[in-house]
Amino acid sequence: YQPDGRTTTMTQEVLELSKEPLSASLFEVPEGYALAKDMQALYGMGTATSSVANSQSENNAATNANTPSAENTTTAATAKKPGAIRIGLVMPKIQVHTGDAARTAEAVRNDFAKHLNAPNIEVVTLTARVPSAALDEARQSQCDYVLNVSMNLKKGGGGGMFGRALGNVAGAAAGHIPGGGTAASGAARSAAITGVYTTAVVVGSIKAKDELSLEYKLDRVENTNTVVTNTAKAKAKSDGEDILTPQIEAAAQAILNAVRR
């Protein structure tokens, strides 16, 4: 039974049964296998990528191929490479109708960092929330720019956002089948099991007529002037429509164009 009273039924039918010995190759370690150090790494839900972190991950993989790192962002303690452009990414300000806004903010920040991944671009996640403190932290972290993002996801015609998505998969969590169902339902099931949110969970919970507003502002650290800023809005036409990713992609492209001028 789901929270709204609806029920979900799963039926399994045996189509073929054999007592023949299984091939030994089925139990061999597959080529390219790498041990995931935790559940986040298993589901590919670590923090977002950056050019410096990718190089570090490759070096770590050469040292120990069975223990890849799930931490892919550049740390503040890492010295900036000569000629690199470093962007300090502040935790986004998120407003959602229901659900965990803090984890949603982390997912949105991770997705921004992923889309900003480019040659000679380094992304540093900042911990400060107050603009003046974030600017100081960006200076200490050798950042050239600081990026602030805010997102507002409003309910359109149906029920809540994250509550709907996680409620619908709560009953299926115990019978989780990796790769089953749609990408959105798979992400929601993974979130129910691991507690890790991604932007795919947001997309999976969107219903027709829901409204999304995404605002970003890129400031130069040196003289604190705004380089680029914009607010984009979108309205879902159908359930599960991805109106978030295109906005993040467009914002990331505008930011990359601005810092490369």
Sequence and secondary structure as in RCSB ss.txt:
>XXXX:A:sequence
YQPDGRTTTMTQEVLELSKEPLSASLFEVPEGYALAKDMQALYGMGTATSSVANSQSENNAATNANTPSAENTTT
AATAKKPGAIRIGLVMPKIQVHTGDAARTAEAVRNDFAKHLNAPNIEVVTLTARVPSAALDEARQSQCDYVLNVS
MNLKKGGGGGMFGRALGNVAGAAAGHIPGGGTAASGAARSAAITGVYTTAVVVGSIKAKDELSLEYKLDRVENTN
TVVTNTAKAKAKSDGEDILTPQIEAAAQAILNAVRR
>XXXX:A:secstr
  TTS              S   GGGGS  TT    SSHHHHTT SS   HHHHHHHHHHHHH TT   S  SB 
TTS   TT EEEEE   EEEESSS HHHHHHHHHHHHHHHT  TTEEEEE    SHHHHHHHHHHTT SEEEEEE
EEEE  SSS SHHHHHHHHHTTGGG  TT S HHHHHHHHHHHH    HHHHHHH  TT EEEEEEEEEETTT  
EEEEEEEEEE SSTT   SHHHHHHHHHHHHHHHT 
